[in-house]
Amino acid sequence: MLLEFSCSNHKSIQDKILFSALAGTDDTHEEKLINFSKYRILRSALIYGANGSGKSNFIDAVSFVQNLVINSIKHQIGQGIRQSPHKLCSIGIESTYSIQFVTNGIRYMYGFSLKNLLVVDEYLYYVPKGRQTKIFERSDKGFTTGSKFAGKLATCKDVLKSNRLLLSCAANFSAVNEIIDAYRFFSEELVVYNPLNQDKWLNYSLYQMNSNPQIKKTVIKLMQDLGMGIRDIDVTIDTKKIESSQLPDFLSEEFKSFLLKQSVDAITAKVKYDNFSTDLIQEESVGVRKLFALLCPMIDIMTNNKILICDELETSLHEAVLYGLMKVFMDLPSNNNSQLFFTTHETGLLDLDIFRRDQIWFTELTKERTTDLYSLAELKNVRKDEKYSKGYISGRYGAIPMLNVDFAKILAN
């Protein structure tokens, strides 16, 4: 589970922002929370905000941390870390990132700071028996470990560089189970969806439905429950040689010869309805393709207690379908720890009386052009029975653009 994430000096985010999945004092929809130790954890949350207010940059910050943990071990000497600082901050200002999460039933706290494209500090703690314990702490002078881990990271000293995270190095060059578990949270349990990668997700789903009849059966059942009218899908994957006629003329003869020796997978998918079939790639709508792209990963996430963080989940999806996907998550049994956090512009979800105030978050761009992030629960005088969509559209909660704009007057001028 994801418990908290905070960062500063990342794209439009200048000052520190904090997103928390820890439930507040609100007692509505208590049955939809996840219980862990003494904590009550949100299973889902949605983030609203004007275009350009920083919703996607928040998702990007989470993805940045994930990718750096997984891939910084590959960084070569002289290769700096690609920071994305706020435009009003110089490259010499630190960018900070911290995250709290649960894996294998244990709470972890991890964070690091970057400056001048390099790591300046890093830490990893865990709470095995209700007591916070140091695994490692790192500074520009090197790193130290907790007493339990003394000497166990010696193999990392020659591998660790200022452009690599210690967590990335230690997971690959030590045998410390606690560090490996923390690393696997980022590599296996945290899933970040970007609409730009929809084709990759669709290919993954088609491969899964081709090789796993149970997955395919579950996808079709979910499609039917969402009212899509789909009866079946036939996926065929053939291995074919590239034809010379498919290659552009500007390629060198040597490169053409290389490509012609390669094999590629040719995927076809026929979607079956009651009285006809369609080609998924060529004839179906963007919305249907997105559903097929999402459902297999979502099944994996719900089956294996993972976290899905998604930018603009509603894009190309009907409101009723979006609600159906949300309901699948909200109705998971209490012993399932899957979570779904996403950005959205779909205000209709706020009228469905399925969200607590601490599940509804907003991003707003301040006068200094920096992103502020806050939840509805942090605002005063917001009643539990209030029409949240009306309050949001009217600007009571902030985070919405173009209020009281007279377009006729603007066009006349």
N, C-alpha and C positions, 0 to 999 in steps of 0.2 A: 504493500500500500504506500501511496504517497501521503505524507503528513503535512509538509511545508516546503515551500520553495521561495527563495528571495534572491535578488540580484541588484546591482547598481552599475551605472555607466555602461549600459548595453543598448546601442542604437538610440531609440527615443527615450529610453529609461535612464535618467540621470541620477536622481536620488534613489535611495534604497526603496524597493517595493517588496511587499510580503503577501504571498498567497498561502492560505491555510485551509487544509481539509479537516481541521479539528472542529467539531460541532460546538456551537455556542450554547447559550442557556435556553434558546427556543425549544419548546417541547412539542411542536407540531411534527407530524410524520416521523415520530420517534422510531417506528418499526422499520424504517428504511435506512437506518444508520448501521454502521459496522462497529461492533464492540471489540476493542483491543485493549487488554490490561485495564487501566482506569480511564481510558480514553473512549470517546464516541467519535467515530470518523464518518465523514461524508462519503457516500458512494458516488456521488456525481455533483458537478457544479457547472454553471454556464456563465460566460463572460460577455457582457454587452459593451458597446462603445461606438462612438462615431468613427467613420473612415479616417484612418491616419492617427487614431488616438493611442495606438500601441498594443492592440489586442494580439496581432500577429507577432509583434516583437517579443511579447511575453512568451508565446509558444516557441519562438526562435531561440530565446535564452535557454529554455529547457532543453531544446534540441542541441544547442551549442555545447552545453555541459555533457550531455549524453555522448555526443560524437567525440569530444575531447578525451573523455575517460576511455572510450573504446579505441581510439585511433592515435592518441599522442605517442604511444610506444613506437610508432613508425616514423616519427619526426627525425630528420637528419640534422647533423651539426650545421649551424648557421641558418636553419629554417625557423623563422619566428612563428608564433601563434597568431592566427588571423583574428585579432581583436576587432570589434565593431563598436568603438566608443561613441558616446553622445557627441553631437557636432560642437557643443559648447565646451567640451572637455578636451584637453590636449592629450596626446598619447601617453604623457607621463603621469596621468591620473589613473589610479588603480580601478580596475573593474573587479567586482566581487560577486561570488556566486556561492550559495549554500543551500543544502537540501536535507530534509529529514525524511526517512522512509523506513518501511518495515519489510524485511525479507526473512524467510524461515522462522517467523515468529519473534524476531529480534529487531529492536529499534536501532537505527544508525543515524549519525549526524556527520555529514561530509561537506567540505567547502574548500574553496581556493580563491586566490586573488592573482590577477595578472597586471603587469605594468611593463611598458615598453616591449610588448609582444612576448614576454616571458613570465614564468610562474615565480611569484615572490613569496607566497606562503600557501600552505595546504594542511588540512587536518582530517582525521577520521577517528570518530569515537563510536562506541556502541554501548548498549544497556542490556547486558545478559541476564542480570538478576535484580533489576530495579535500581541499579547503580551505574552511573555513567563511568565508562572506563576508556582510557586512551589506547588506541591502536597505534597511531603515529601522529606526530606533529612535524611540520617542515617549515623552514625559514631559509633565508639566503645563506645561512651558515651550515646548512645540512638538515638532517632529520633525526628525531629521537623517537623511541618506541615506548609503549607501556611495559611494565615489568614482565607481564606474561609473554610478551613478544620479543624480549631481549635477544638479540643475535639472529632472529629469524628473517631479517630483511637484509642481511649482510650481502647477499647475492645481488642486491639492487644497486649497490653503491657505484659500480662501474657503468651501469646501464642508465641510471638516473641523470638526466640533463635538465637544464633550465627551461627547455621547451617541451618537456615531458612531465606528465602528472605522475606522482609517486604511486597513486592507486593503479594506474595503467601499467607501470613497471612491475610493481609488486605482485599483481595478479598473474603476470606472465612469467616472472622469474623467482617466485617463492611458492611455498606450499602451505601458506597460512589460510585455513579454511574461512576465517572471518573476512579476510580481504577478498578471497575468491567469491564469497557470497555477495559482498557489496558490489563487486565488479559485475557479477551476473545480474544484479538488479538493473543495471544500465543496459547490458547487452541483451538480456532475454525478457525481463519483466516490464520494462518501460517501453511503450510503443508510441511514437509520435507520427501522426498522419498529416501530410501536407498535400493539398489538392493537386499540386504540380507533379506528385509521384503516383497519381491514380493509375496510370498504365502499368506500373510495376506491381501495384496491389492487385489489379485485375489479372495479370499473368499468374501471380501467386495463387489466386483463387481458382483459376481455370486448371492449373496443375493439380491443386488439391482435389477438385471435383473429379478430375480424370483418374486419379490414383486411389481415392478413398470414397467408396460408395456411401459410407455412413455420413461423411461430411456433406456429400452431394444431397443426400436425403434430408439432412437438417436444413441446408440452404433452401431447398425447394419448399419445405414446410414453413420456414420463416417468410419466404416470398408470398406464399398463399395466405399466411396469417396477416400479412401487410396489405392484402387485397390486390395483389398484382395480377392475378388470373393466370399465372404461369403453372403449367403442369409438369414440365420436365426440361432438362437441358442436356444435349449431347455434346460432349467435348472430345475432339479428336486432335491428337498431337502426332504429327509426322516429322521425321527427320529428312531434310532435303538438302541437296547441293545447291549452292548459289549459281544461277545462270549468268553467263557473260553479258547477256542483254540487259540484265538488271543493274549493271555497274555503270556509273557515270564516266564519260569520256576523259575527264581531266585527270583520272588516276594514272599513275605510272604503270607500265606493263609489269614490272616486278611486283607491285602491290596487288594488281589485278590477279596475277598468277597465284599469289598467296591466298587471296580471298576465295578464289575458285576452288581451292582445296578444302575450304572449311565447310562444315555442315551447320545448318540452322534448324530450329524447331518451327514448323509451320502449324499454327494453332487455329482451328475452326471451332465455333460454338454455335449450335442451333438451339434457339429457345422455342419450346413447344407450348402452344396454347390449345384450346379445345379443337379448333377447326383449321389451324394453319401454323406454320413455323416461320421464324425470322432468323436472320444472321445477326448475332449479338453485336459484332463489331461494326458491320456496315449498315444495319437497318434499325437497331434499337436506339432509343433516346439516350442522352447523356445521363439522365436520372437512373434508368435501368442499369446502364453499365456501371454507374457509381455504386448502386446497391450490390451488384455481383462482386464488385471490387472490395466492398466493405464487409460483407457478411462472413466470408471465411476467416479473415483476421479477427472479426468480432467473436466468432465462435471459439477460436483459439484463446482469445483474451478472457472470455467468460469461463471457459473450461479450465484454464490454468491459472486463474487468479492474477491476471496482469492489469496494467493501467494503460488506458488509451487516452492520449491527449490529442485533440483534433482541432485544426483551424477551419472555421466556417463549415461545420458538419452539414448544415442545411443546404449548401449549394447544390442546385439541381434536384433537390428532393422536395416533394410535397409536404406541407405542414403535417398532414395526417400520418405520412410515412415516418417523418422525423419523430413524431410523438410515439409511434409504434416502436421505433428503435429505443427511445428513451424508456418506454414501459418495460421492454425486455430487460433492461438493466435494473430498473427500479424494483422489479418483481423477483430478482434473484434471491435465493434463500439466504438466511442470516449468516450461515457459515461460509458463504462465498465472498471473497475479498476483492472481487473485480471492481474497478473504478473507471468512470468516464468523465473527463473534463474537456469542455470545448467552447470555442468562441462562436458567437452567432449574432445575427440581426433579427432573428425570428421572434418578434414580440408576442405572437400568439401563444407561445409556450407559457408565458407568464399568467395567462388567464385560466390555465388548466388545474390550478390548485394542487400541484404535485411537488412544488418546491418550497423549502424552508427559506427564510430570509438569508441565512448564512450560505445558501447554495447559489445565490444570485450575486454576481460580481460585475463591476464596471471599470472601464478604463476611461480616463479623461486627460486631455492635453491641457496643461496649465498655461498661463500667460508666458511662462519662460520656455514654452515648447518642450516640456518634459512630461512623461507619462506618469499619471497617478493611478494606483490600483486600490480599490476598496470594495467591501461587500455591503449589501443592503442592510445587513445586521448592524453595521457601524453607524448608520444614519439615525438620527433622532426622530421621534414622532412618526414612525412608520408602523402602522398597525398590522397584525397578523392577517386580518380579513380585508386588507386594502387591495384594490385592483392594481396590481403591480404594473401591468402594461400601460394603463392610463397614466399612472404616476411617472413612468419612464418617458412616454411620448410627450407629456406636458412639461418635462424638464425638471421635475421635482427632485430627481436623484442625480442630476447632472449627466455627463457622459453622452450628450446628444447634440448634434449640430443644427444650425440653420433655424433656430427658433425665431419667430416673428419676422421672417424675411419677406419683404414685399417684392416678389419677382416682377410684377407688372411695372413697378416703379423703376426697377433696375433695367428692364428691357427698354423702357421709354427713354432712358438716359443713354 
